[in-house]
Amino acid sequence: MTTADRAPAAALAEPVERVGRGWTSALSLANGAIWVGWYGPLQILLASQAEDFAPASGMSKEAMLAWVTGVGAVVSLAANPLFGALSDRTTSRRGRRTPWIVAGTAGGVLSLLLLAGARGVWTMALGWCLVQLTLNAAFAAVTAAVPDRVPRFQRGSVGGWLGVAQILGVVGGTGLATAAGGIGAGYVACAVFTALGVLPYVLRYEDLRLAEEDRPAWSWRGFAAGFWLSPRRYPDLGWAWLTRFLMNLSNALVLLYLLYYLRDRLHHADPEGGVLILTAVNGLTLLATVVVGGVWSDRIGRRKPFVIWSGVLMAVATAMLAAWQTWPGAIVASAVLGVGFGVFTSVDFALMTDVLPQAGDRGKDLGIINVANALPQVAAPALAAPIVTYLGGYRVLYLVSAVICLAGAVLVGRIRGVD
């Protein structure tokens, strides 16, 4: 008898059995593959396309990149909770989450190939919106698998390994985009890796199935109303969401114009290579702390102190980019930022799963929480473009980013239901 067949309500039960290393590794690889599909374009390829297409459009490369990534982020805002909610209601023989991982990944691969053939800003924008739509379907299902299968006392460590996969996905996507030898080849490389990365999980591990009788009755009004989680009714979830939003907004402000910062402010001889180096340095220090932070948090049973101090460290690193505008300064700031973000990534994920209201809506609720990852991609261009252009340039941009990150660290203290 398989795990999926033990009980009709197994998909809605609170997990109590530890997951094995194989399951964690396969899910982490799938997660990392999705991040490759996102960050190869975000770090290198979209910026390079914007530079190519901007002269004919009459827009600056900064404005075009901000517009395309901002519109894509708006799509992401809706896609993640929508597909999370749909996966909550799915009664497929393959389970609730696996069908959406497969469909979302397939759509993401095709969308990346569309971007590879883009010849203008409109195709570029359409392709990126489709990447956000489809890969968010897969990502919503992947993240919902954690509260479905992982007991609370193990979520910090599993969150740590997912964090490792995330940063390796960012580094890997950046590396593939840089090493492929061209924009089109970079998109193809990211698409192939994304497809291959999800296969071990979907082929090897059976998903929990939702019985027909356990699926809630359908109504458009009830379905739509479920996307509003009142901060008054769920204050811990509200403060946790705001904390994640501010931390990710700070990080988005740092990353958005990183290529242009190296080229136009630091006058780096190889800005694309510089982005890859900084991403690798950040990744190495993140890898040194992401699993350790999650395991330590599980052992002592506390989350908030880790999130608070990681936020403070991230704010210090971001302020260094404003105060020490040299190539060595950028390397040191990237290293310090990786230490802080590593702890934050694993422990904040565990904290989010700890404040979920109910088991039947895990996918939808995590999708709403993941809006705090996507909404900064909308807000960051709106903030960054005028700051860089009119309000003081990159120094002011990174000071604002540091203040936002520090505010997120302070507000963690408002969460009352988690130690």
Summary of the structure (lengths in Angstrom):
residues: 419
radius of gyration: 20.4
end to end distance: 38.2
largest distance: 64.7
contacts: 1624
relative contact order: 0.16
helix: 81%
strand: 0%
